[in-house]
């Protein structure tokens, strides 16, 4: 069951290079909009809680999060 890409993109706090970053509760959900089977959930301090990304993509998403977290603050 694939997520509804448009609604995820519309609801995202930020989108960076095709990755939608959405803050929910005490987590940040990241979805690769170009490859929606690739996703990761980070804690607010950047720890990986669960993922379907490989190590390379995970490091890219993690870097984007660190660079853009300030734009997601309330």
DASULQUI-V856612 format. One line per field, one symbol per residue. phi: phi as a letter, one per 40 degrees, with the letter a starting at -180 (. if undefined). psi: psi as a letter, one per 20 degrees, with the letter a starting at -180 (. if undefined). burial: I if it has 9 or more other C-alpha atoms within 8 Angstrom, else O. A space follows every 10 residues. Layout:
phi = ???
psi = ???
burial = ???
This chain:
phi = .cccdccccc cccabbfgbc bbcbfbbbcb bcccaccbaa bbcccgccca abccdccccc cccdcccbdc cbcc
psi = oqqogghggh iqgqpoljpp ppppckropp pohimiiorq pqrhjjppgq qjqrhghghg hgggghhjhh iiq.
burial = OOOOOOOIIO OIIIIOOOII IIIOOOIIII IIIOOIOIII IIIOOIOIOO IOIOOOOIOO IIOIIOOOOO OIOO
